[in-house]
Amino acid sequence: HLWPAVQHASMRLEHVGSTAVPGLAAKPVIDACIVVASPRDIPHIAKALSKLGYVHRGDLGVPDREAFRAPTPQPPTALPKHHLYASPRHSLSLRNHLGVRDALRADPALAAEYGTLKQALAKQFPNDIDRYIAGKTDFILAILRQIGFTEDELAAVRGINT
């Protein structure tokens, strides 16, 4: 559904977030990111997605990651509930998404530990997404540090998550 509309201006479509890690506890919401070569491609993606009914929401405070709201109301043949983003291929936001996803896919014990943390935070903060995200931050930063993110990059991620 999405790929034919955006392939002219993008490199690939990545499944990111917790649903992209087999067996990881996750809300039934898919996170997907359209990867573009450069920020210059974002307007082309936004235009193509608008023809499908998506609404461009801007970066929502995350540099180099543009968010899009799915069409409403959803047609009967709609995709599952999802969050859709577009990011340049070398952006920190995309490297963060892919780095965490790939580390969790590669280490089932780490994924299980993360899943336990997410479930505990969801119980502790059922109506406070900001505190839920803040509670995951140190765990995520530890993964990013292990895969080679610099201290400046880690500080940027921490700033976005808190």
C-alpha positions in Angstrom: 0.0 0.0 0.0 2.7 2.5 1.0 5.7 1.4 -1.0 4.2 2.0 -4.5 3.3 5.6 -3.5 6.8 6.5 -2.0 9.3 4.3 -3.8 10.1 7.0 -6.3 11.6 9.2 -3.6 12.8 6.6 -1.0 15.4 3.9 -0.5 13.5 1.4 1.6 10.7 0.9 4.2 11.9 -0.3 7.6 9.8 -2.0 10.3 11.2 -0.5 13.5 10.1 -0.4 17.1 9.1 -3.3 19.4 6.8 -5.1 16.9 9.9 -5.5 14.7 11.5 -7.8 17.4 10.1 -11.3 17.5 8.7 -12.2 20.9 9.2 -8.7 22.4 6.3 -7.3 24.4 4.7 -4.6 22.4 1.5 -2.6 21.9 -0.4 -3.6 18.8 0.9 -0.7 16.8 3.5 -1.0 14.1 6.3 1.6 13.7 7.6 2.0 10.2 10.1 4.4 8.7 10.5 5.4 5.1 14.2 5.8 4.5 15.2 8.6 2.1 18.6 9.5 0.7 18.5 13.1 2.0 16.2 15.6 3.7 15.5 17.0 0.2 13.4 13.9 -0.4 11.0 14.5 2.5 8.7 17.0 0.6 8.3 14.3 -2.2 7.4 11.7 0.4 4.9 14.1 2.2 3.2 14.9 -1.1 2.9 11.2 -2.1 1.6 10.3 1.4 -0.9 13.1 1.3 -2.5 11.6 -1.8 -3.1 8.5 0.4 -4.7 10.6 3.1 -1.7 10.8 5.5 -1.2 14.1 7.3 2.4 15.4 7.7 2.9 16.3 11.4 6.5 17.6 11.3 9.3 16.3 13.4 7.4 16.3 16.7 10.6 17.3 18.4 12.8 14.6 16.9 15.3 16.1 14.4 15.5 14.3 11.0 12.4 12.3 11.6 9.2 13.4 10.1 5.9 11.9 11.4 2.8 11.2 9.4 -0.7 10.5 10.8 -2.6 7.7 9.1 -5.8 8.6 7.2 -9.0 8.8 9.2 -11.4 7.2 8.9 -9.6 4.1 8.0 -11.0 2.2 4.9 -12.0 -1.4 5.5 -8.8 -2.6 3.8 -6.6 -0.4 5.9 -3.3 -1.3 7.2 -3.0 -2.2 10.9 -2.7 0.6 13.4 0.7 2.2 12.8 3.0 5.1 13.3 4.7 6.2 10.1 7.9 8.2 9.8 10.4 9.3 7.2 14.1 9.8 8.0 17.3 10.4 6.0 19.5 7.3 5.8 22.3 8.7 7.9 20.2 10.5 10.5 20.6 9.9 14.2 16.9 9.0 14.6 17.1 6.2 12.0 20.4 4.9 13.4 18.8 4.9 16.8 15.7 2.9 15.6 17.7 0.4 13.6 20.5 0.0 16.2 18.1 -0.8 19.0 16.0 -3.1 16.8 19.0 -5.0 15.5 20.6 -5.4 18.9 17.4 -6.7 20.4 16.9 -9.1 17.5 20.4 -10.4 17.9 20.1 -11.0 21.7 17.0 -12.7 22.9 18.0 -12.3 26.6 18.5 -8.6 26.1 15.1 -8.4 24.3 13.5 -10.3 27.2 15.0 -7.9 29.7 13.8 -5.0 27.7 10.3 -6.5 27.5 10.2 -7.0 31.3 11.2 -3.3 31.8 8.5 -2.1 29.3 5.8 -4.2 31.0 6.8 -2.8 34.4 6.8 0.8 33.2 3.4 0.3 31.4 1.9 -0.9 34.8 3.6 2.0 36.7 2.7 4.7 34.2 -0.4 3.5 32.3 -1.5 7.0 31.4 1.8 8.9 31.2 3.7 8.2 28.0 6.4 10.7 28.8 7.4 8.9 32.1 7.1 5.6 30.3 9.5 6.7 27.6 11.8 8.3 30.2 11.9 5.0 32.1 13.2 3.2 29.1 15.8 5.8 28.2 18.8 4.4 30.3 18.2 0.9 28.9 18.2 2.2 25.3 21.2 4.4 25.9 23.1 1.4 27.2 22.4 -0.5 24.0 23.4 2.5 21.8 26.6 3.0 23.8 27.4 -0.7 23.3 26.9 -0.4 19.5 29.2 2.6 19.2 27.1 5.8 19.6 29.3 8.7 20.7 28.7 10.6 23.9 27.3 13.5 21.9 24.9 11.2 20.1 23.8 9.6 23.4 23.2 13.1 24.9 21.0 14.0 21.9 19.0 10.8 22.3 18.6 11.4 26.0 17.5 15.0 25.3 14.8 13.8 22.9 13.5 11.1 25.3 13.3 13.3 28.4 
